[in-house]
């Protein structure tokens, strides 16, 4: 939930459709689409900087017309 809140605060979710899933071990999966590589990079950075996150897997594609 912390990651979703941070993404929303940075308006990353308005730049695409990034979905966040986590497990008990601190692994985060980011999936979906974003409008730019910068948005993807920012989402990954936010996830990695979040307390308790041990690993981040990204499966986000660039989709300009989202």
N, CA, C and O atoms as a Maestro MAE file, in Angstrom:
{
 s_m_m2io_version
 :::
 2.0.0
}

f_m_ct {
 s_m_title
 :::
 protein
 m_atom[264] {
  # First column is atom index #
  i_m_mmod_type
  r_m_x_coord
  r_m_y_coord
  r_m_z_coord
  i_m_residue_number
  s_m_chain_name
  s_m_pdb_residue_name
  s_m_pdb_atom_name
  i_m_atomic_number
  :::
  1 25 0.815 -1.192 0.000 1 A "UNK " " N  " 7
  2 3 0.000 0.000 0.000 1 A "UNK " " CA " 6
  3 2 0.863 1.262 0.000 1 A "UNK " " C  " 6
  4 15 0.495 2.273 -0.598 1 A "UNK " " O  " 8
  5 25 2.009 1.196 0.671 2 A "UNK " " N  " 7
  6 3 2.893 2.357 0.703 2 A "UNK " " CA " 6
  7 2 3.341 2.745 -0.697 2 A "UNK " " C  " 6
  8 15 3.418 3.929 -1.026 2 A "UNK " " O  " 8
  9 25 3.632 1.750 -1.514 3 A "UNK " " N  " 7
  10 3 4.114 2.023 -2.870 3 A "UNK " " CA " 6
  11 2 3.009 2.664 -3.702 3 A "UNK " " C  " 6
  12 15 3.261 3.628 -4.424 3 A "UNK " " O  " 8
  13 25 1.803 2.147 -3.610 4 A "UNK " " N  " 7
  14 3 0.684 2.718 -4.367 4 A "UNK " " CA " 6
  15 2 0.455 4.163 -3.971 4 A "UNK " " C  " 6
  16 15 0.188 5.002 -4.832 4 A "UNK " " O  " 8
  17 25 0.554 4.472 -2.688 5 A "UNK " " N  " 7
  18 3 0.363 5.831 -2.197 5 A "UNK " " CA " 6
  19 2 1.444 6.752 -2.751 5 A "UNK " " C  " 6
  20 15 1.157 7.869 -3.182 5 A "UNK " " O  " 8
  21 25 2.684 6.281 -2.736 6 A "UNK " " N  " 7
  22 3 3.785 7.091 -3.249 6 A "UNK " " CA " 6
  23 2 3.663 7.317 -4.756 6 A "UNK " " C  " 6
  24 15 3.946 8.414 -5.238 6 A "UNK " " O  " 8
  25 25 3.254 6.317 -5.489 7 A "UNK " " N  " 7
  26 3 3.067 6.465 -6.933 7 A "UNK " " CA " 6
  27 2 1.979 7.491 -7.221 7 A "UNK " " C  " 6
  28 15 2.119 8.318 -8.122 7 A "UNK " " O  " 8
  29 25 0.907 7.433 -6.463 8 A "UNK " " N  " 7
  30 3 -0.182 8.387 -6.647 8 A "UNK " " CA " 6
  31 2 0.286 9.805 -6.323 8 A "UNK " " C  " 6
  32 15 -0.067 10.749 -7.031 8 A "UNK " " O  " 8
  33 25 1.069 9.962 -5.270 9 A "UNK " " N  " 7
  34 3 1.572 11.278 -4.879 9 A "UNK " " CA " 6
  35 2 2.476 11.871 -5.951 9 A "UNK " " C  " 6
  36 15 2.510 13.088 -6.134 9 A "UNK " " O  " 8
  37 25 3.198 11.028 -6.651 10 A "UNK " " N  " 7
  38 3 4.091 11.476 -7.717 10 A "UNK " " CA " 6
  39 2 3.363 11.562 -9.061 10 A "UNK " " C  " 6
  40 15 3.975 11.885 -10.079 10 A "UNK " " O  " 8
  41 25 2.084 11.279 -9.066 11 A "UNK " " N  " 7
  42 3 1.251 11.295 -10.278 11 A "UNK " " CA " 6
  43 2 1.714 10.282 -11.315 11 A "UNK " " C  " 6
  44 15 1.447 10.437 -12.506 11 A "UNK " " O  " 8
  45 25 2.406 9.248 -10.860 12 A "UNK " " N  " 7
  46 3 2.851 8.196 -11.779 12 A "UNK " " CA " 6
  47 2 1.652 7.430 -12.328 12 A "UNK " " C  " 6
  48 15 1.635 7.045 -13.498 12 A "UNK " " O  " 8
  49 25 0.657 7.213 -11.485 13 A "UNK " " N  " 7
  50 3 -0.502 6.450 -11.958 13 A "UNK " " CA " 6
  51 2 -1.260 7.200 -13.042 13 A "UNK " " C  " 6
  52 15 -1.961 6.579 -13.841 13 A "UNK " " O  " 8
  53 25 -1.134 8.532 -13.089 14 A "UNK " " N  " 7
  54 3 -1.803 9.283 -14.148 14 A "UNK " " CA " 6
  55 2 -1.026 9.192 -15.458 14 A "UNK " " C  " 6
  56 15 -1.542 9.561 -16.513 14 A "UNK " " O  " 8
  57 25 0.202 8.705 -15.396 15 A "UNK " " N  " 7
  58 3 1.024 8.567 -16.594 15 A "UNK " " CA " 6
  59 2 0.896 7.188 -17.227 15 A "UNK " " C  " 6
  60 15 1.574 6.888 -18.210 15 A "UNK " " O  " 8
  61 25 0.050 6.368 -16.682 16 A "UNK " " N  " 7
  62 3 -0.133 5.033 -17.225 16 A "UNK " " CA " 6
  63 2 -0.961 4.193 -16.289 16 A "UNK " " C  " 6
  64 15 -1.654 4.705 -15.410 16 A "UNK " " O  " 8
  65 25 -0.880 2.908 -16.489 17 A "UNK " " N  " 7
  66 3 -1.637 1.966 -15.657 17 A "UNK " " CA " 6
  67 2 -0.659 0.973 -15.056 17 A "UNK " " C  " 6
  68 15 -0.439 -0.116 -15.587 17 A "UNK " " O  " 8
  69 25 -0.084 1.373 -13.948 18 A "UNK " " N  " 7
  70 3 0.904 0.547 -13.280 18 A "UNK " " CA " 6
  71 2 0.241 -0.132 -12.088 18 A "UNK " " C  " 6
  72 15 -0.335 0.521 -11.217 18 A "UNK " " O  " 8
  73 25 0.336 -1.439 -12.071 19 A "UNK " " N  " 7
  74 3 -0.246 -2.223 -10.989 19 A "UNK " " CA " 6
  75 2 0.878 -2.722 -10.083 19 A "UNK " " C  " 6
  76 15 1.957 -3.091 -10.547 19 A "UNK " " O  " 8
  77 25 0.600 -2.725 -8.795 20 A "UNK " " N  " 7
  78 3 1.602 -3.108 -7.801 20 A "UNK " " CA " 6
  79 2 1.118 -4.341 -7.052 20 A "UNK " " C  " 6
  80 15 0.011 -4.354 -6.514 20 A "UNK " " O  " 8
  81 25 1.945 -5.370 -7.020 21 A "UNK " " N  " 7
  82 3 1.670 -6.568 -6.219 21 A "UNK " " CA " 6
  83 2 2.880 -6.817 -5.336 21 A "UNK " " C  " 6
  84 15 4.019 -6.618 -5.758 21 A "UNK " " O  " 8
  85 25 2.631 -7.248 -4.122 22 A "UNK " " N  " 7
  86 3 3.728 -7.534 -3.193 22 A "UNK " " CA " 6
  87 2 3.501 -8.879 -2.522 22 A "UNK " " C  " 6
  88 15 2.388 -9.406 -2.508 22 A "UNK " " O  " 8
  89 25 4.579 -9.424 -1.965 23 A "UNK " " N  " 7
  90 3 4.420 -10.625 -1.158 23 A "UNK " " CA " 6
  91 2 4.994 -10.374 0.234 23 A "UNK " " C  " 6
  92 15 5.540 -9.304 0.502 23 A "UNK " " O  " 8
  93 25 4.871 -11.336 1.094 24 A "UNK " " N  " 7
  94 3 5.306 -11.198 2.492 24 A "UNK " " CA " 6
  95 2 6.816 -11.059 2.637 24 A "UNK " " C  " 6
  96 15 7.303 -10.582 3.662 24 A "UNK " " O  " 8
  97 25 7.553 -11.474 1.614 25 A "UNK " " N  " 7
  98 3 9.008 -11.447 1.678 25 A "UNK " " CA " 6
  99 2 9.597 -10.121 1.204 25 A "UNK " " C  " 6
  100 15 10.818 -9.979 1.136 25 A "UNK " " O  " 8
  101 25 8.752 -9.154 0.878 26 A "UNK " " N  " 7
  102 3 9.239 -7.853 0.435 26 A "UNK " " CA " 6
  103 2 9.549 -7.774 -1.043 26 A "UNK " " C  " 6
  104 15 10.287 -6.891 -1.478 26 A "UNK " " O  " 8
  105 25 8.991 -8.690 -1.820 27 A "UNK " " N  " 7
  106 3 9.184 -8.674 -3.271 27 A "UNK " " CA " 6
  107 2 8.004 -7.952 -3.907 27 A "UNK " " C  " 6
  108 15 6.846 -8.213 -3.580 27 A "UNK " " O  " 8
  109 25 8.322 -7.034 -4.828 28 A "UNK " " N  " 7
  110 3 7.300 -6.225 -5.495 28 A "UNK " " CA " 6
  111 2 7.319 -6.529 -6.985 28 A "UNK " " C  " 6
  112 15 8.381 -6.640 -7.597 28 A "UNK " " O  " 8
  113 25 6.136 -6.661 -7.557 29 A "UNK " " N  " 7
  114 3 5.980 -6.819 -9.004 29 A "UNK " " CA " 6
  115 2 5.229 -5.604 -9.517 29 A "UNK " " C  " 6
  116 15 4.131 -5.301 -9.049 29 A "UNK " " O  " 8
  117 25 5.821 -4.908 -10.479 30 A "UNK " " N  " 7
  118 3 5.169 -3.785 -11.142 30 A "UNK " " CA " 6
  119 2 4.809 -4.250 -12.545 30 A "UNK " " C  " 6
  120 15 5.680 -4.671 -13.306 30 A "UNK " " O  " 8
  121 25 3.542 -4.175 -12.884 31 A "UNK " " N  " 7
  122 3 3.073 -4.620 -14.193 31 A "UNK " " CA " 6
  123 2 2.187 -3.548 -14.803 31 A "UNK " " C  " 6
  124 15 1.741 -2.633 -14.112 31 A "UNK " " O  " 8
  125 25 1.939 -3.664 -16.085 32 A "UNK " " N  " 7
  126 3 1.025 -2.752 -16.753 32 A "UNK " " CA " 6
  127 2 1.714 -1.940 -17.821 32 A "UNK " " C  " 6
  128 15 2.600 -2.428 -18.523 32 A "UNK " " O  " 8
  129 25 1.287 -0.673 -17.937 33 A "UNK " " N  " 7
  130 3 1.837 0.185 -18.980 33 A "UNK " " CA " 6
  131 2 2.049 1.592 -18.434 33 A "UNK " " C  " 6
  132 15 1.422 2.011 -17.461 33 A "UNK " " O  " 8
  133 25 2.951 2.302 -19.091 34 A "UNK " " N  " 7
  134 3 3.224 3.699 -18.757 34 A "UNK " " CA " 6
  135 2 3.472 4.432 -20.067 34 A "UNK " " C  " 6
  136 15 3.753 3.808 -21.090 34 A "UNK " " O  " 8
  137 25 3.367 5.753 -20.033 35 A "UNK " " N  " 7
  138 3 3.526 6.533 -21.255 35 A "UNK " " CA " 6
  139 2 4.977 6.781 -21.634 35 A "UNK " " C  " 6
  140 15 5.286 6.992 -22.806 35 A "UNK " " O  " 8
  141 25 5.878 6.758 -20.640 36 A "UNK " " N  " 7
  142 3 7.286 7.048 -20.933 36 A "UNK " " CA " 6
  143 2 8.203 6.129 -20.139 36 A "UNK " " C  " 6
  144 15 7.803 5.537 -19.137 36 A "UNK " " O  " 8
  145 25 9.436 6.024 -20.606 37 A "UNK " " N  " 7
  146 3 10.444 5.270 -19.862 37 A "UNK " " CA " 6
  147 2 10.739 5.961 -18.539 37 A "UNK " " C  " 6
  148 15 11.008 5.295 -17.538 37 A "UNK " " O  " 8
  149 25 10.690 7.294 -18.524 38 A "UNK " " N  " 7
  150 3 10.918 8.033 -17.283 38 A "UNK " " CA " 6
  151 2 9.893 7.656 -16.215 38 A "UNK " " C  " 6
  152 15 10.241 7.526 -15.042 38 A "UNK " " O  " 8
  153 25 8.638 7.481 -16.612 39 A "UNK " " N  " 7
  154 3 7.598 7.081 -15.661 39 A "UNK " " CA " 6
  155 2 7.882 5.689 -15.115 39 A "UNK " " C  " 6
  156 15 7.692 5.436 -13.925 39 A "UNK " " O  " 8
  157 25 8.333 4.794 -15.972 40 A "UNK " " N  " 7
  158 3 8.686 3.441 -15.539 40 A "UNK " " CA " 6
  159 2 9.839 3.495 -14.554 40 A "UNK " " C  " 6
  160 15 9.792 2.875 -13.491 40 A "UNK " " O  " 8
  161 25 10.880 4.245 -14.916 41 A "UNK " " N  " 7
  162 3 12.054 4.360 -14.048 41 A "UNK " " CA " 6
  163 2 11.689 4.954 -12.692 41 A "UNK " " C  " 6
  164 15 12.196 4.509 -11.662 41 A "UNK " " O  " 8
  165 25 10.817 5.951 -12.685 42 A "UNK " " N  " 7
  166 3 10.398 6.586 -11.437 42 A "UNK " " CA " 6
  167 2 9.613 5.600 -10.573 42 A "UNK " " C  " 6
  168 15 9.816 5.541 -9.360 42 A "UNK " " O  " 8
  169 25 8.729 4.834 -11.185 43 A "UNK " " N  " 7
  170 3 7.948 3.840 -10.442 43 A "UNK " " CA " 6
  171 2 8.863 2.805 -9.800 43 A "UNK " " C  " 6
  172 15 8.673 2.439 -8.640 43 A "UNK " " O  " 8
  173 25 9.855 2.333 -10.551 44 A "UNK " " N  " 7
  174 3 10.800 1.351 -10.023 44 A "UNK " " CA " 6
  175 2 11.603 1.964 -8.881 44 A "UNK " " C  " 6
  176 15 11.820 1.322 -7.854 44 A "UNK " " O  " 8
  177 25 12.040 3.199 -9.064 45 A "UNK " " N  " 7
  178 3 12.812 3.887 -8.034 45 A "UNK " " CA " 6
  179 2 12.005 4.042 -6.747 45 A "UNK " " C  " 6
  180 15 12.517 3.792 -5.656 45 A "UNK " " O  " 8
  181 25 10.762 4.448 -6.872 46 A "UNK " " N  " 7
  182 3 9.888 4.601 -5.702 46 A "UNK " " CA " 6
  183 2 9.721 3.269 -4.999 46 A "UNK " " C  " 6
  184 15 9.797 3.201 -3.772 46 A "UNK " " O  " 8
  185 25 9.494 2.215 -5.759 47 A "UNK " " N  " 7
  186 3 9.317 0.890 -5.151 47 A "UNK " " CA " 6
  187 2 10.577 0.465 -4.404 47 A "UNK " " C  " 6
  188 15 10.499 -0.021 -3.276 47 A "UNK " " O  " 8
  189 25 11.736 0.647 -5.031 48 A "UNK " " N  " 7
  190 3 12.997 0.230 -4.404 48 A "UNK " " CA " 6
  191 2 13.300 1.017 -3.135 48 A "UNK " " C  " 6
  192 15 13.893 0.478 -2.200 48 A "UNK " " O  " 8
  193 25 12.902 2.279 -3.091 49 A "UNK " " N  " 7
  194 3 13.191 3.137 -1.942 49 A "UNK " " CA " 6
  195 2 12.193 2.960 -0.803 49 A "UNK " " C  " 6
  196 15 12.364 3.552 0.263 49 A "UNK " " O  " 8
  197 25 11.165 2.163 -1.011 50 A "UNK " " N  " 7
  198 3 10.143 1.961 0.008 50 A "UNK " " CA " 6
  199 2 10.632 0.986 1.072 50 A "UNK " " C  " 6
  200 15 11.189 -0.069 0.768 50 A "UNK " " O  " 8
  201 25 10.413 1.361 2.307 51 A "UNK " " N  " 7
  202 3 10.844 0.540 3.438 51 A "UNK " " CA " 6
  203 2 10.250 -0.865 3.362 51 A "UNK " " C  " 6
  204 15 9.055 -1.033 3.115 51 A "UNK " " O  " 8
  205 25 11.089 -1.858 3.576 52 A "UNK " " N  " 7
  206 3 10.643 -3.246 3.584 52 A "UNK " " CA " 6
  207 2 10.751 -3.954 2.255 52 A "UNK " " C  " 6
  208 15 10.604 -5.174 2.192 52 A "UNK " " O  " 8
  209 25 11.006 -3.205 1.180 53 A "UNK " " N  " 7
  210 3 11.109 -3.820 -0.139 53 A "UNK " " CA " 6
  211 2 12.510 -4.397 -0.316 53 A "UNK " " C  " 6
  212 15 13.513 -3.706 -0.135 53 A "UNK " " O  " 8
  213 25 12.555 -5.673 -0.674 54 A "UNK " " N  " 7
  214 3 13.832 -6.355 -0.854 54 A "UNK " " CA " 6
  215 2 14.191 -6.550 -2.326 54 A "UNK " " C  " 6
  216 15 15.370 -6.622 -2.673 54 A "UNK " " O  " 8
  217 25 13.175 -6.637 -3.197 55 A "UNK " " N  " 7
  218 3 13.422 -6.855 -4.614 55 A "UNK " " CA " 6
  219 2 12.247 -6.301 -5.413 55 A "UNK " " C  " 6
  220 15 11.110 -6.304 -4.942 55 A "UNK " " O  " 8
  221 25 12.529 -5.828 -6.624 56 A "UNK " " N  " 7
  222 3 11.494 -5.279 -7.502 56 A "UNK " " CA " 6
  223 2 11.618 -5.937 -8.871 56 A "UNK " " C  " 6
  224 15 12.694 -5.960 -9.467 56 A "UNK " " O  " 8
  225 25 10.508 -6.466 -9.356 57 A "UNK " " N  " 7
  226 3 10.429 -7.028 -10.706 57 A "UNK " " CA " 6
  227 2 9.512 -6.128 -11.509 57 A "UNK " " C  " 6
  228 15 8.396 -5.838 -11.078 57 A "UNK " " O  " 8
  229 25 9.966 -5.683 -12.671 58 A "UNK " " N  " 7
  230 3 9.102 -4.811 -13.483 58 A "UNK " " CA " 6
  231 2 8.747 -5.473 -14.804 58 A "UNK " " C  " 6
  232 15 9.594 -6.031 -15.502 58 A "UNK " " O  " 8
  233 25 7.495 -5.388 -15.109 59 A "UNK " " N  " 7
  234 3 6.973 -5.877 -16.382 59 A "UNK " " CA " 6
  235 2 6.018 -4.806 -16.893 59 A "UNK " " C  " 6
  236 15 4.819 -5.033 -17.049 59 A "UNK " " O  " 8
  237 25 6.591 -3.628 -17.149 60 A "UNK " " N  " 7
  238 3 5.817 -2.472 -17.593 60 A "UNK " " CA " 6
  239 2 6.227 -2.152 -19.023 60 A "UNK " " C  " 6
  240 15 7.414 -2.086 -19.346 60 A "UNK " " O  " 8
  241 25 5.232 -1.957 -19.868 61 A "UNK " " N  " 7
  242 3 5.488 -1.626 -21.261 61 A "UNK " " CA " 6
  243 2 5.151 -0.154 -21.505 61 A "UNK " " C  " 6
  244 15 4.298 0.419 -20.826 61 A "UNK " " O  " 8
  245 25 5.818 0.437 -22.465 62 A "UNK " " N  " 7
  246 3 5.487 1.812 -22.853 62 A "UNK " " CA " 6
  247 2 4.313 1.757 -23.804 62 A "UNK " " C  " 6
  248 15 4.324 1.038 -24.803 62 A "UNK " " O  " 8
  249 25 3.301 2.537 -23.468 63 A "UNK " " N  " 7
  250 3 2.103 2.612 -24.289 63 A "UNK " " CA " 6
  251 2 1.669 4.077 -24.326 63 A "UNK " " C  " 6
  252 15 1.086 4.577 -23.364 63 A "UNK " " O  " 8
  253 25 1.946 4.746 -25.406 64 A "UNK " " N  " 7
  254 3 1.741 6.198 -25.524 64 A "UNK " " CA " 6
  255 2 0.283 6.615 -25.444 64 A "UNK " " C  " 6
  256 15 -0.013 7.696 -24.936 64 A "UNK " " O  " 8
  257 25 -0.632 5.793 -25.929 65 A "UNK " " N  " 7
  258 3 -2.037 6.205 -26.013 65 A "UNK " " CA " 6
  259 2 -2.873 5.721 -24.838 65 A "UNK " " C  " 6
  260 15 -4.091 5.590 -24.961 65 A "UNK " " O  " 8
  261 25 -2.248 5.458 -23.717 66 A "UNK " " N  " 7
  262 3 -2.962 4.975 -22.534 66 A "UNK " " CA " 6
  263 2 -3.761 6.059 -21.875 66 A "UNK " " C  " 6
  264 15 -4.420 5.813 -20.865 66 A "UNK " " O  " 8
  :::
 }
 m_bond[263] {
  # First column is bond index #
  i_m_from
  i_m_to
  i_m_order
  :::
  1 1 2 1
  2 2 3 1
  3 3 4 2
  4 3 5 1
  5 5 6 1
  6 6 7 1
  7 7 8 2
  8 7 9 1
  9 9 10 1
  10 10 11 1
  11 11 12 2
  12 11 13 1
  13 13 14 1
  14 14 15 1
  15 15 16 2
  16 15 17 1
  17 17 18 1
  18 18 19 1
  19 19 20 2
  20 19 21 1
  21 21 22 1
  22 22 23 1
  23 23 24 2
  24 23 25 1
  25 25 26 1
  26 26 27 1
  27 27 28 2
  28 27 29 1
  29 29 30 1
  30 30 31 1
  31 31 32 2
  32 31 33 1
  33 33 34 1
  34 34 35 1
  35 35 36 2
  36 35 37 1
  37 37 38 1
  38 38 39 1
  39 39 40 2
  40 39 41 1
  41 41 42 1
  42 42 43 1
  43 43 44 2
  44 43 45 1
  45 45 46 1
  46 46 47 1
  47 47 48 2
  48 47 49 1
  49 49 50 1
  50 50 51 1
  51 51 52 2
  52 51 53 1
  53 53 54 1
  54 54 55 1
  55 55 56 2
  56 55 57 1
  57 57 58 1
  58 58 59 1
  59 59 60 2
  60 59 61 1
  61 61 62 1
  62 62 63 1
  63 63 64 2
  64 63 65 1
  65 65 66 1
  66 66 67 1
  67 67 68 2
  68 67 69 1
  69 69 70 1
  70 70 71 1
  71 71 72 2
  72 71 73 1
  73 73 74 1
  74 74 75 1
  75 75 76 2
  76 75 77 1
  77 77 78 1
  78 78 79 1
  79 79 80 2
  80 79 81 1
  81 81 82 1
  82 82 83 1
  83 83 84 2
  84 83 85 1
  85 85 86 1
  86 86 87 1
  87 87 88 2
  88 87 89 1
  89 89 90 1
  90 90 91 1
  91 91 92 2
  92 91 93 1
  93 93 94 1
  94 94 95 1
  95 95 96 2
  96 95 97 1
  97 97 98 1
  98 98 99 1
  99 99 100 2
  100 99 101 1
  101 101 102 1
  102 102 103 1
  103 103 104 2
  104 103 105 1
  105 105 106 1
  106 106 107 1
  107 107 108 2
  108 107 109 1
  109 109 110 1
  110 110 111 1
  111 111 112 2
  112 111 113 1
  113 113 114 1
  114 114 115 1
  115 115 116 2
  116 115 117 1
  117 117 118 1
  118 118 119 1
  119 119 120 2
  120 119 121 1
  121 121 122 1
  122 122 123 1
  123 123 124 2
  124 123 125 1
  125 125 126 1
  126 126 127 1
  127 127 128 2
  128 127 129 1
  129 129 130 1
  130 130 131 1
  131 131 132 2
  132 131 133 1
  133 133 134 1
  134 134 135 1
  135 135 136 2
  136 135 137 1
  137 137 138 1
  138 138 139 1
  139 139 140 2
  140 139 141 1
  141 141 142 1
  142 142 143 1
  143 143 144 2
  144 143 145 1
  145 145 146 1
  146 146 147 1
  147 147 148 2
  148 147 149 1
  149 149 150 1
  150 150 151 1
  151 151 152 2
  152 151 153 1
  153 153 154 1
  154 154 155 1
  155 155 156 2
  156 155 157 1
  157 157 158 1
  158 158 159 1
  159 159 160 2
  160 159 161 1
  161 161 162 1
  162 162 163 1
  163 163 164 2
  164 163 165 1
  165 165 166 1
  166 166 167 1
  167 167 168 2
  168 167 169 1
  169 169 170 1
  170 170 171 1
  171 171 172 2
  172 171 173 1
  173 173 174 1
  174 174 175 1
  175 175 176 2
  176 175 177 1
  177 177 178 1
  178 178 179 1
  179 179 180 2
  180 179 181 1
  181 181 182 1
  182 182 183 1
  183 183 184 2
  184 183 185 1
  185 185 186 1
  186 186 187 1
  187 187 188 2
  188 187 189 1
  189 189 190 1
  190 190 191 1
  191 191 192 2
  192 191 193 1
  193 193 194 1
  194 194 195 1
  195 195 196 2
  196 195 197 1
  197 197 198 1
  198 198 199 1
  199 199 200 2
  200 199 201 1
  201 201 202 1
  202 202 203 1
  203 203 204 2
  204 203 205 1
  205 205 206 1
  206 206 207 1
  207 207 208 2
  208 207 209 1
  209 209 210 1
  210 210 211 1
  211 211 212 2
  212 211 213 1
  213 213 214 1
  214 214 215 1
  215 215 216 2
  216 215 217 1
  217 217 218 1
  218 218 219 1
  219 219 220 2
  220 219 221 1
  221 221 222 1
  222 222 223 1
  223 223 224 2
  224 223 225 1
  225 225 226 1
  226 226 227 1
  227 227 228 2
  228 227 229 1
  229 229 230 1
  230 230 231 1
  231 231 232 2
  232 231 233 1
  233 233 234 1
  234 234 235 1
  235 235 236 2
  236 235 237 1
  237 237 238 1
  238 238 239 1
  239 239 240 2
  240 239 241 1
  241 241 242 1
  242 242 243 1
  243 243 244 2
  244 243 245 1
  245 245 246 1
  246 246 247 1
  247 247 248 2
  248 247 249 1
  249 249 250 1
  250 250 251 1
  251 251 252 2
  252 251 253 1
  253 253 254 1
  254 254 255 1
  255 255 256 2
  256 255 257 1
  257 257 258 1
  258 258 259 1
  259 259 260 2
  260 259 261 1
  261 261 262 1
  262 262 263 1
  263 263 264 2
  :::
 }
}
